[in-house]
Amino acid sequence: MGKTIFLLGATGYIGGSILEHLLDLSDYSITALVRNTEKAKKLEGFGVKTILGSLDDLDKIQRAAAAADIVLHCAHADHVGAAKAVLAGNKERFQTTGVAPIYIHTSGTGAFIDGAVGTRFDPESLPLYDDSDRAVMDALPDTAFHRNVDLLVLEGDTEGYVRSYIVLPSTVWGILTGKLVDAGIANSHSIQIPAAIKASIRKGQGAMIGLGENEWLHVEIHELADLYIRLLNAAVAGTVPHGRDGQYIGENGVYRLKDTAAAYTRALHAAGRSRTAEPESFTKGDIDRFFGGRPWLGTNCRAKGVRAKRDLGWAPTKGDAEFLTGVEKEAASVLTSLRGA
Ligand SMILES: NC(=O)c1ccc[n+]([C@@H]2O[C@H](COP(=O)([O-])OP(=O)(O)OC[C@H]3O[C@@H](n4cnc5c(N)ncnc54)[C@H](OP(=O)(O)O)[C@@H]3O)[C@@H](O)[C@H]2O)c1
């Protein structure tokens, strides 16, 4: 019999991209936590068993985790209760079977950001986080974004009842395609770039945070899914280390916010949704209104994903040029969805 996977986030952008691949693999039997009844019914049609519930249904999560060889959590990087419930289920399974199950958790490179507001990083204050450099990863402050949950996951591994792995995707981009999107199950859009595009449309002008001199990393969605599948297979085969040496930064290039903003502003201007073809800065009022007062798009994120390429044979091909083309396509797609709304 194949291994059992409990998947959280099956209807999401990242989780949906992974499930798309899993459906083609006969090695795994999948149970997903889903909160939407219609989507649960549709998933059953694809051979996925479902548990109706939310991330606050901690007993359900613990029970399902205890029943699975592998937990794949792509629903929420910051939900402490759900992560604790997964770990409690992992522990229960270990106590019953004597075998440490696998937990692959989704965090994010938001853990590495500085406090910049559209300015370039200060090399003195922002280290280069490298997932193959244990010392620099261990030096990440406990107070960093996402880190409270990641530390729980790492602690479970240290205690020995679970083999844990953490994937830290950077800005994931691209429009997810596949049968789960076509069936109206999976979300096809990411978070960061679409948020900037939607805010620009509401402002009537393509815009960025400050001068947009800040830099982030990016990874294309289908290529990120490939990283997860490779990691899953390697974890099952036991060929890669886990715990603190099992953290994988998902990135394949760097972008500067101002170049990104130039790409979506051009597309919005051509569609008559930006007054000018050059991006302006969001005002403080815009940031309050569109981003809840948090100028996180203006931060810098400096990191390097070494492990996946070196140890998993992950070979993404979509780099910086494809990213900018993808931004223009995302702008066109957001405009189409607004016209259809
Ligand atoms: N996208 C990125 O660029 C990126 C980069 C780094 C890290 N991340 C992190 O990765 C995680 C997933 O991101 P994503 O882009 O895949 O987001 P998404 O498309 O919004 O997917 C989230 C998934 O989790 C489910 N979910 C969320 N809250 C839930 C709750 N309270 N109860 C039950 N299900 C819940 C959603 O279910 P519904 O379909 O019912 O809403 C959906 O299946 C997030 O924590 C995000 O911060 C994302």
The ligand as an SDF file (V2000), in Angstrom:
LIG
                    3D

 48 52  0  0  0  0  0  0  0  0999 V2000
    1.9580   32.7690   -2.2620 N   0  0  0  0  0  0  0  0  0  0  0  0
    3.1520   33.1770   -1.8590 C   0  0  0  0  0  0  0  0  0  0  0  0
    3.8470   33.9550   -2.5570 O   0  0  0  0  0  0  0  0  0  0  0  0
    3.7220   32.6700   -0.5670 C   0  0  0  0  0  0  0  0  0  0  0  0
    5.0980   32.8400   -0.3270 C   0  0  0  0  0  0  0  0  0  0  0  0
    5.6090   32.4000    0.8760 C   0  0  0  0  0  0  0  0  0  0  0  0
    4.8080   31.8380    1.8400 C   0  0  0  0  0  0  0  0  0  0  0  0
    3.4700   31.6880    1.5820 N   0  0  0  0  0  0  0  0  0  0  0  0
    2.6350   31.1230    2.6450 C   0  0  0  0  0  0  0  0  0  0  0  0
    2.0890   29.8990    2.2220 O   0  0  0  0  0  0  0  0  0  0  0  0
    0.7710   29.7340    2.7610 C   0  0  0  0  0  0  0  0  0  0  0  0
   -0.1780   29.3910    1.6180 C   0  0  0  0  0  0  0  0  0  0  0  0
   -0.1120   30.4040    0.6480 O   0  0  0  0  0  0  0  0  0  0  0  0
   -0.9910   30.3680   -0.6700 P   0  0  0  0  0  0  0  0  0  0  0  0
   -0.4540   31.4370   -1.5660 O   0  0  0  0  0  0  0  0  0  0  0  0
   -1.1240   28.9780   -1.1660 O   0  0  0  0  0  0  0  0  0  0  0  0
   -2.3850   30.8750   -0.0790 O   0  0  0  0  0  0  0  0  0  0  0  0
   -3.8930   30.5160   -0.5480 P   0  0  0  0  0  0  0  0  0  0  0  0
   -3.9750   30.3690   -2.0130 O   0  0  0  0  0  0  0  0  0  0  0  0
   -4.7540   31.5300    0.1080 O   0  0  0  0  0  0  0  0  0  0  0  0
   -4.1600   29.0800    0.1040 O   0  0  0  0  0  0  0  0  0  0  0  0
   -4.4040   28.8920    1.4630 C   0  0  0  0  0  0  0  0  0  0  0  0
   -5.0100   27.5230    1.6430 C   0  0  0  0  0  0  0  0  0  0  0  0
   -5.1900   27.2760    3.0390 O   0  0  0  0  0  0  0  0  0  0  0  0
   -6.5720   27.1610    3.3200 C   0  0  0  0  0  0  0  0  0  0  0  0
   -6.8670   27.8590    4.5610 N   0  0  0  0  0  0  0  0  0  0  0  0
   -6.4290   29.0780    4.9540 C   0  0  0  0  0  0  0  0  0  0  0  0
   -6.9350   29.3860    6.1610 N   0  0  0  0  0  0  0  0  0  0  0  0
   -7.7210   28.3360    6.5190 C   0  0  0  0  0  0  0  0  0  0  0  0
   -8.5280   28.0620    7.6470 C   0  0  0  0  0  0  0  0  0  0  0  0
   -8.6280   28.9270    8.6650 N   0  0  0  0  0  0  0  0  0  0  0  0
   -9.1850   26.8910    7.6710 N   0  0  0  0  0  0  0  0  0  0  0  0
   -9.0920   25.9970    6.6530 C   0  0  0  0  0  0  0  0  0  0  0  0
   -8.3470   26.2040    5.5470 N   0  0  0  0  0  0  0  0  0  0  0  0
   -7.6710   27.3630    5.4970 C   0  0  0  0  0  0  0  0  0  0  0  0
   -7.2990   27.8120    2.1460 C   0  0  0  0  0  0  0  0  0  0  0  0
   -8.6160   27.3030    2.0670 O   0  0  0  0  0  0  0  0  0  0  0  0
   -9.7820   28.0890    1.2560 P   0  0  0  0  0  0  0  0  0  0  0  0
   -9.5890   27.7230   -0.1930 O   0  0  0  0  0  0  0  0  0  0  0  0
  -11.0220   27.5680    1.8460 O   0  0  0  0  0  0  0  0  0  0  0  0
   -9.5630   29.5610    1.4890 O   0  0  0  0  0  0  0  0  0  0  0  0
   -6.4000   27.3670    1.0130 C   0  0  0  0  0  0  0  0  0  0  0  0
   -6.6010   26.0100    0.7220 O   0  0  0  0  0  0  0  0  0  0  0  0
    0.4350   31.0560    3.4760 C   0  0  0  0  0  0  0  0  0  0  0  0
    0.6220   30.9340    4.8500 O   0  0  0  0  0  0  0  0  0  0  0  0
    1.4330   32.0320    2.9100 C   0  0  0  0  0  0  0  0  0  0  0  0
    1.7780   33.0400    3.8350 O   0  0  0  0  0  0  0  0  0  0  0  0
    2.9180   32.0820    0.4020 C   0  0  0  0  0  0  0  0  0  0  0  0
  1  2  1  0
  2  3  2  0
  2  4  1  0
  4  5  1  0
  4 48  2  0
  5  6  2  0
  6  7  1  0
  7  8  2  0
  8  9  1  0
  8 48  1  0
  9 10  1  0
  9 46  1  0
 10 11  1  0
 11 12  1  0
 11 44  1  0
 12 13  1  0
 13 14  1  0
 14 15  2  0
 14 16  1  0
 14 17  1  0
 17 18  1  0
 18 19  2  0
 18 20  1  0
 18 21  1  0
 21 22  1  0
 22 23  1  0
 23 24  1  0
 23 42  1  0
 24 25  1  0
 25 26  1  0
 25 36  1  0
 26 27  1  0
 26 35  1  0
 27 28  2  0
 28 29  1  0
 29 30  1  0
 29 35  2  0
 30 31  1  0
 30 32  2  0
 32 33  1  0
 33 34  2  0
 34 35  1  0
 36 37  1  0
 36 42  1  0
 37 38  1  0
 38 39  2  0
 38 40  1  0
 38 41  1  0
 42 43  1  0
 44 45  1  0
 44 46  1  0
 46 47  1  0
M  CHG  2   8   1  16  -1
M  END
$$$$
